[in-house]
Amino acid sequence: MSSIGATGVAAPGWSFITERAAALLHVLVACWIFSGGLVMAEPSPYELVFLVVLAVSLLGGFALHRATLGLLVLFVAFIPFATIAAFQVRYVPLTQALIFSLVTIFLIFTGYFVANYVADAPQRRTRLIVRAYIAIALISAVLGTLGYLGLIPRADLFTLYGRAKALFKDPNVYGPFLVLPAMYALQRVLLGSPKRMAWGAVIFVTLFIGVFASFSRAAWGHFVVSAALVYFLVFVLEAHARDKVRMLLLALGGLGLLVVALAGLLSIPEVGSFFEMRAGAQSYDQGETGRFGRQGYAFELALANPLGIGPLEFRNLLIMEEPHNTYVNVLHVYGWGGGLVYIAMILVTLWRGAAALAYRSPNRLLLIPLMATYVPLCIEAAIIDTDHWRHFFLVTGLIWGVTAAYQRAAPHERGRLSALV
């Protein structure tokens, strides 16, 4: 059947398909975001569901926005550098190197997709994404915490090295994954109605305990800095006088409750001793082959190899463990061009988000938790590899999407707290 009739009007059959596809797309996007917490094998459900989302979005008349063109340019510019770098490998099989580069390209594209999806209706679509994210984050936090405490069957499936990981492969990814939904919950506590505030508090505390049980020092710092940023930005940019009084009282009471919860966890002997061990300096951070020594060596490799050494090559050279610094990693893996494009993507995203926060908008409450999460993520990238973290690119895309349509809101979405998730 032809999609367009002789008069230039869409044929009824095609219109039916596009309408159904557009309606189905929102359900699939929610399923896709939910699958982001199921990453025990690769390819994970996240990649597979996205392919379905992409196909349905094409049928449903998915729109591209001019305001996201910058992210598209960076995405296209990165592709040749990442492809060329894959052919520089000497020890790693070429197919493995190409797959690694393709995964990075794929994840950047998911960020571009999210940016355009959200830009069509920032409040409605960000709310859909965040609610799906909160659902899987709560499940992950409960599974991880109960697994860590040994209170469920097959608890070892949800832990690694005595640390909670839920359905992730690594506690160091699981912990930061919980931060963004916790920040939306915190914002709800600060500004929401009593009912919203109560639910937000339950979600926030649950995710806080989940992050603690990951025993990831980076995740701990990430959570604290993000929470402080949400509090500060809401206090300065959005809170009225009455809100500020409530926020000050909540800060005192909330910190007290968190201290009590933390003290309760640390009172368990096994938890207390493990916390003391994790909070101290680790042997793998020190020396020439420690974290910072590896980063220096990786930077020297980057300077000596303009085209990059290719994915996964570093572990086959002088030092077997990865450098754990995303900025150095992208330079020595994807070459000078690929590394600089990747870093430019991060810097431009930070600039867009920070610039938008300076302006009043009905959508600013969508952006505050995103930026409060993204800034520490970018700092965290200096001590851990985040270039294959799915939620990193999700947050990137959300920032681009919200800022691309920063002033766009339906009449019923222009209330002061209408964007509160």
C-alpha positions in Angstrom: 0.0 0.0 0.0 1.3 3.4 -0.9 1.9 5.7 2.1 0.9 8.8 0.3 -2.1 9.1 -2.0 -2.3 11.1 -5.2 -3.6 14.1 -3.4 -0.5 14.2 -1.0 -2.6 13.0 2.0 -1.4 10.1 4.0 -3.2 6.9 3.2 -5.6 5.7 5.9 -3.6 2.5 6.4 -0.3 4.3 6.9 -1.9 6.8 9.2 -3.2 3.9 11.4 0.3 2.4 11.5 2.0 5.6 12.4 -0.5 6.4 15.2 -0.2 2.9 16.7 3.6 3.1 16.4 3.7 6.5 18.1 1.6 5.2 21.0 3.6 2.0 21.3 6.9 4.0 21.3 6.3 5.5 24.8 5.7 2.0 26.3 8.9 0.7 24.6 10.9 3.6 25.8 9.8 2.9 29.4 10.8 -0.8 28.9 14.1 0.2 27.4 15.0 2.5 30.3 13.9 -0.2 32.8 16.2 -2.7 31.1 19.1 -0.4 31.9 19.4 -2.1 35.3 19.8 -5.6 33.8 23.4 -5.7 32.7 24.9 -9.1 33.6 25.8 -10.0 30.1 26.6 -8.3 26.8 24.8 -7.6 24.6 22.4 -6.7 27.4 18.6 -6.2 27.1 19.3 -2.5 27.0 20.9 -2.8 23.5 18.4 -5.2 22.2 15.3 -3.3 23.3 16.7 -0.1 21.9 16.8 -1.6 18.5 13.1 -2.3 18.7 12.6 1.3 20.1 14.5 2.7 17.1 12.5 0.7 14.6 9.2 1.7 16.1 10.2 5.3 16.3 10.9 5.4 12.6 7.4 4.1 11.9 5.9 6.5 14.4 7.2 9.7 12.6 10.1 10.4 15.0 11.3 14.0 14.7 14.8 15.4 14.7 15.4 18.8 16.3 17.7 21.5 15.1 18.7 22.3 18.7 20.3 18.9 19.0 22.4 19.3 15.8 25.5 19.9 17.9 25.3 16.5 19.5 24.7 14.9 16.0 27.9 16.7 14.7 29.9 15.4 17.6 28.5 11.9 17.1 29.3 11.8 13.3 32.8 13.3 13.9 33.6 10.6 16.5 32.8 7.6 14.2 35.8 7.8 11.8 38.3 8.2 14.6 36.8 5.3 16.6 36.8 3.1 13.5 40.4 3.9 12.5 41.6 3.4 16.1 40.1 -0.2 16.1 42.5 -1.1 13.3 45.6 0.0 15.3 45.4 -3.0 17.7 48.3 -5.5 17.7 47.3 -8.0 20.4 43.5 -7.8 20.6 41.5 -9.5 17.8 40.2 -7.0 15.3 36.6 -8.1 15.7 36.8 -7.5 19.4 38.3 -4.1 18.9 35.6 -3.2 16.4 32.9 -4.3 18.7 34.3 -2.2 21.5 34.3 0.9 19.3 30.9 0.1 17.9 29.5 -0.1 21.5 30.8 3.4 22.2 29.4 4.7 19.0 26.1 3.0 19.8 25.9 4.5 23.3 26.5 8.0 22.0 23.7 7.5 19.5 21.3 6.5 22.3 22.1 9.8 23.9 21.2 11.6 20.6 18.0 9.6 20.4 17.0 10.5 23.9 17.7 14.2 23.2 15.3 14.3 20.3 12.7 12.2 22.0 12.6 14.4 25.1 12.7 17.7 23.1 9.2 16.9 21.6 7.6 17.1 25.1 10.1 17.7 27.8 7.9 17.3 30.9 5.8 14.4 29.8 8.7 12.4 28.3 11.3 13.1 30.9 8.7 12.1 33.5 8.1 8.8 31.7 11.9 8.1 31.5 12.6 9.0 35.1 9.7 7.0 36.5 10.9 3.9 34.6 14.4 4.6 35.9 13.2 5.0 39.5 11.3 1.6 39.2 14.4 -0.3 38.1 16.7 1.6 40.5 14.4 0.7 43.5 14.4 -3.0 42.4 18.2 -2.9 42.0 18.8 -1.2 45.4 16.5 -3.7 47.2 18.1 -6.7 45.5 21.6 -5.4 46.1 21.0 -4.6 49.7 19.2 -7.8 50.5 21.9 -9.8 48.6 24.7 -8.0 50.5 23.0 -8.8 53.8 22.4 -12.4 52.7 18.6 -12.2 53.3 17.5 -13.7 49.9 18.3 -17.0 48.2 21.2 -17.0 45.8 22.5 -13.8 47.4 25.8 -14.3 45.6 24.1 -13.4 42.3 23.6 -9.9 43.5 27.1 -9.3 45.1 30.7 -9.3 44.0 33.7 -9.3 46.3 31.3 -8.9 49.3 29.8 -5.7 47.7 26.2 -5.2 46.4 25.9 -5.1 42.6 22.3 -6.2 42.0 21.9 -7.2 38.3 25.0 -5.4 37.2 28.4 -6.9 36.5 30.3 -4.4 38.7 29.4 -2.6 42.0 31.3 0.5 40.7 28.6 0.8 38.0 25.6 -0.2 40.2 26.3 2.5 42.8 26.4 5.5 40.5 23.4 4.1 38.5 21.2 4.8 41.6 22.2 8.5 41.9 20.0 10.2 39.3 16.6 8.7 40.5 17.7 9.5 44.1 18.2 13.2 43.1 14.7 13.4 41.5 13.3 11.9 44.8 15.3 14.4 46.8 13.9 17.3 44.8 10.4 15.9 45.4 11.1 15.9 49.2 12.3 19.5 49.1 9.4 21.0 47.1 6.6 18.4 46.9 3.3 18.1 48.8 3.3 16.1 52.0 2.3 12.9 50.1 4.9 13.5 47.4 7.4 14.3 50.1 6.8 11.0 51.9 7.2 8.9 48.8 10.2 10.8 47.8 11.8 10.3 51.2 11.2 6.5 51.0 12.8 6.3 47.5 15.7 8.5 48.5 16.6 6.5 51.7 16.2 3.2 49.8 18.6 4.3 47.1 21.0 5.8 49.7 21.2 2.4 51.4 21.7 0.8 48.0 24.6 3.1 47.1 26.2 2.5 50.5 26.0 -1.2 50.1 27.9 -1.0 46.8 31.0 0.1 48.9 32.1 2.2 46.0 34.0 5.2 47.2 33.3 7.1 44.0 29.6 6.3 44.3 29.6 7.6 47.9 31.2 10.8 46.9 29.0 11.1 43.8 25.8 10.7 45.9 26.9 13.3 48.5 28.0 15.9 45.9 24.9 15.4 43.8 22.6 15.8 46.8 24.4 18.9 47.9 24.1 20.4 44.4 20.3 19.6 44.2 19.8 21.2 47.6 21.8 24.3 46.6 20.3 24.8 43.2 16.7 24.3 44.4 17.3 26.7 47.3 18.8 29.4 45.2 16.8 29.1 41.9 13.4 27.7 42.8 12.5 27.9 46.4 10.2 30.6 47.8 10.7 32.0 51.3 8.3 29.3 52.8 10.1 26.6 50.9 13.5 27.7 52.2 12.3 27.5 55.8 11.1 24.0 55.1 14.3 23.1 53.4 16.4 24.2 56.3 14.3 22.1 58.7 14.4 19.1 56.4 18.2 19.5 56.1 18.6 19.2 59.9 16.1 16.4 60.3 17.2 14.5 57.1 20.8 14.6 58.0 20.0 13.3 61.4 18.0 10.4 60.0 20.7 9.5 57.5 23.3 9.6 60.3 21.1 7.2 62.4 20.7 4.9 59.4 24.4 5.0 58.7 25.2 4.3 62.3 22.8 1.4 62.3 24.5 -0.1 59.3 28.0 0.4 60.7 26.9 -1.2 64.0 26.9 -4.5 62.2 30.4 -5.8 62.7 31.0 -7.1 59.2 29.6 -3.9 57.7 31.7 -1.7 60.0 35.0 -3.5 59.3 34.4 -3.6 55.5 33.5 0.1 55.5 36.7 1.0 57.4 38.7 -1.0 54.9 37.0 0.6 51.8 37.2 4.1 53.2 41.0 3.9 53.6 43.7 4.1 50.9 43.8 1.1 48.6 47.0 -0.7 47.6 46.0 -0.6 43.9 46.0 3.2 43.9 49.6 3.6 44.7 53.0 3.0 42.9 54.0 3.0 39.3 51.4 0.3 38.5 48.7 1.8 40.7 45.8 3.8 39.5 47.7 7.1 39.1 50.8 5.5 37.8 48.8 3.7 35.1 47.1 7.0 34.1 50.5 8.6 33.6 51.7 5.8 31.4 48.4 5.8 29.4 48.8 9.6 28.8 52.4 9.0 27.5 51.0 6.4 25.1 48.3 8.8 23.9 50.9 11.5 23.1 53.0 9.0 21.2 50.1 7.5 19.2 48.0 10.2 17.4 45.7 7.5 15.9 45.4 5.7 19.2 46.5 2.2 20.1 43.0 0.8 19.8 40.5 -0.7 22.3 41.6 -3.1 25.0 45.3 -2.9 24.0 46.5 -1.2 27.2 46.1 -4.3 29.3 48.5 -6.2 26.9 51.4 -3.7 27.3 53.4 -2.8 30.3 50.5 -2.8 32.9 47.7 -5.4 32.8 45.0 -3.3 34.5 43.2 -0.4 32.7 44.1 3.2 33.7 40.7 4.0 35.1 40.5 7.6 33.7 38.0 8.1 31.0 39.7 11.3 29.6 43.1 9.6 29.3 41.4 6.4 28.1 39.6 8.0 25.2 42.8 9.7 24.0 44.9 6.6 23.9 42.2 4.3 22.7 40.5 6.5 20.0 43.5 8.8 19.2 43.8 12.5 19.5 40.8 13.2 17.2 38.4 10.7 18.8 39.5 11.7 22.3 39.1 15.4 21.8 35.7 14.9 20.2 34.5 12.8 23.1 35.8 15.3 25.7 34.2 18.1 23.6 30.9 16.3 23.9 31.2 16.4 27.7 32.3 20.0 27.8 29.5 21.2 25.5 26.9 19.2 27.5 28.1 20.9 30.7 28.0 24.3 29.1 24.5 23.8 27.7 23.2 22.6 31.1 24.9 25.3 33.2 23.9 28.1 30.8 20.2 27.0 30.8 20.1 26.9 34.6 20.7 30.6 34.6 17.3 31.2 32.9 13.9 30.8 34.5 11.8 28.1 32.8 8.9 25.8 33.5 11.3 23.0 32.8 14.2 24.0 35.1 13.1 21.5 37.7 13.8 18.8 35.1 17.3 20.0 34.6 18.5 20.5 38.2 18.8 16.8 39.1 20.3 16.1 35.7 23.1 18.6 36.1 23.6 17.8 39.8 24.2 14.2 38.6 26.2 14.9 35.5 28.8 17.2 37.1 30.0 14.6 39.6 29.8 12.0 36.9 32.3 14.0 34.8 34.5 14.4 37.9 34.2 10.6 38.6 35.3 9.9 35.0 38.8 11.0 36.1 39.2 8.0 38.4 37.1 5.4 36.6 36.2 4.3 33.1 32.7 5.6 32.3 32.8 5.5 28.5 30.6 2.3 28.4 28.2 3.4 31.2 24.8 3.4 29.7 23.3 5.8 32.2 26.1 8.3 31.5 24.8 8.7 27.9 21.2 8.7 29.1 21.9 11.7 31.3 23.8 13.4 28.5 20.8 12.9 26.1 18.4 14.1 28.8 20.3 17.3 29.3 20.4 18.0 25.5 16.7 17.2 25.2 15.6 19.4 28.1 17.8 22.3 27.0 16.7 21.9 23.3 13.1 22.7 24.3 13.8 24.6 27.5 10.8 27.0 27.2 8.4 24.5 25.6 5.5 23.6 27.9 1.8 23.1 27.4 -0.5 25.6 29.2 -1.1 23.1 32.0 2.6 22.6 32.4 3.5 26.2 33.2 2.8 26.0 36.9 5.8 26.6 39.3 6.1 23.0 40.2 4.6 21.4 37.2 7.9 19.9 36.2 8.4 18.2 39.5 8.8 14.5 38.8 
